[in-house]
Amino acid sequence: DPSHRKAFSIFSIVQFENNACTTTSGTYVNGTCYTASECSQNGGTGGGSCAAGFGGCCIFAVSTTGSSVSYNCSYITNPSYPSNYAPSSTPTSLSYTINKCSTDICRIRLDYDTFTLTQPDTSTAGIDGQCTTDVMTMVTTAQ
């Protein structure tokens, strides 16, 4: 009976979580699963597929001093990456801001591929054993 026929849409809405994924990038291993448009709108770059091909493994990476990251699985590299950073002019120090990607975040995890500091001072009385050339400082803001 033609009056009882039902129309079905050939399009389905696919939703997936923004979980961690493995990239196909030769430089960055991990990313976060987003649609291609979400990745681009949020400043990321594509690095493979995820969510059974419905999503793209989005890579968030910054290197310019003063940059901020706001997404899980973000990469912070020095401005000379993949070479060592040896400032010959300003800035002689680098600063980055890590923003919470949601209000329920209570800690951050930093994984270092490489982190090299100049050896501590071993010859100056009063500061023997202290880092006088290279230091890493972390500062937190109010909860």
C-alpha positions in Angstrom: 0.0 0.0 0.0 1.8 3.2 -1.2 0.2 5.4 1.5 2.0 3.5 4.2 5.5 3.9 2.8 8.1 5.5 5.0 10.9 7.7 3.8 14.4 7.1 5.3 17.2 9.6 5.1 20.4 8.4 3.5 22.3 10.6 5.9 23.1 9.8 9.5 24.5 12.0 12.1 27.7 10.5 13.5 28.9 11.6 16.9 32.1 10.6 18.6 34.1 11.7 21.6 37.2 13.8 21.4 39.5 11.0 22.6 43.2 10.6 22.2 44.3 9.1 19.0 47.6 8.1 17.3 48.7 10.3 14.4 50.3 9.4 11.2 52.7 12.4 11.6 56.4 11.6 11.7 56.9 14.3 14.3 54.0 14.1 16.7 52.7 10.8 18.1 49.4 11.7 19.7 46.5 13.9 18.9 42.8 14.3 19.7 39.9 13.0 17.6 37.9 15.9 16.0 36.1 16.4 12.7 38.3 18.1 10.1 36.4 21.3 10.4 36.6 21.4 14.2 40.3 20.7 14.1 40.9 23.5 11.6 38.7 26.0 13.5 40.6 25.3 16.7 44.0 25.8 15.1 45.0 22.2 14.8 46.4 20.2 11.8 45.2 16.9 10.6 47.4 13.8 11.2 45.5 10.7 10.3 42.0 9.4 10.9 40.1 8.1 14.0 36.5 7.2 15.0 36.3 4.6 12.3 37.2 7.1 9.7 34.6 9.7 10.7 37.1 11.9 12.5 40.6 13.2 12.1 43.4 12.8 14.5 44.1 16.5 15.2 47.5 17.8 16.3 47.8 20.9 18.4 51.3 22.3 18.5 52.9 25.6 19.5 56.4 26.9 19.5 56.3 30.7 19.6 57.1 32.1 23.1 53.9 33.5 24.7 51.7 30.9 23.0 48.8 29.1 24.8 47.5 25.6 24.6 44.0 24.7 25.5 43.5 21.1 24.2 44.5 17.7 25.5 47.5 16.1 23.8 49.0 19.4 22.8 52.7 19.8 22.0 55.0 22.6 23.1 58.3 22.8 21.2 61.1 25.3 21.3 61.2 27.8 18.4 64.2 26.0 16.8 62.6 22.5 17.0 63.9 20.0 16.1 67.2 21.6 16.9 68.2 22.7 20.4 67.2 26.2 21.4 70.3 28.4 21.8 69.2 32.0 22.0 71.6 34.4 20.5 69.3 37.3 20.9 66.0 38.0 22.7 64.0 36.3 23.8 66.5 34.5 26.0 63.6 32.9 27.9 60.5 31.2 26.7 57.1 31.3 28.2 54.0 29.2 27.5 50.5 29.1 29.0 48.5 25.9 29.5 44.8 26.5 29.9 42.3 24.0 31.2 40.2 22.5 28.4 37.4 21.9 30.9 36.6 23.0 34.4 37.0 19.6 36.0 40.7 19.4 35.2 42.7 19.2 38.4 46.2 18.3 37.1 48.4 18.4 34.0 50.8 15.8 32.8 53.9 16.7 30.9 55.8 14.1 28.9 59.2 15.1 27.7 60.7 13.7 24.5 63.9 15.6 25.2 64.6 18.2 27.9 68.2 19.3 28.3 69.5 21.9 30.7 73.1 23.2 31.1 74.9 21.4 33.9 74.7 23.0 37.4 77.4 25.3 38.7 80.2 23.4 40.4 82.8 26.0 41.0 81.2 29.0 42.7 81.0 29.1 46.5 77.4 29.6 47.7 75.7 28.5 44.5 77.6 25.2 44.0 75.1 22.7 42.5 72.5 25.3 41.4 71.5 25.9 37.8 72.7 29.3 37.0 72.3 29.2 33.2 69.2 27.2 32.4 66.2 26.8 34.6 62.6 25.6 34.3 60.0 27.4 36.3 56.3 26.4 36.6 53.8 28.9 38.0 50.2 28.2 38.7 47.3 30.6 38.9 44.4 30.6 41.3 42.3 27.5 41.4 
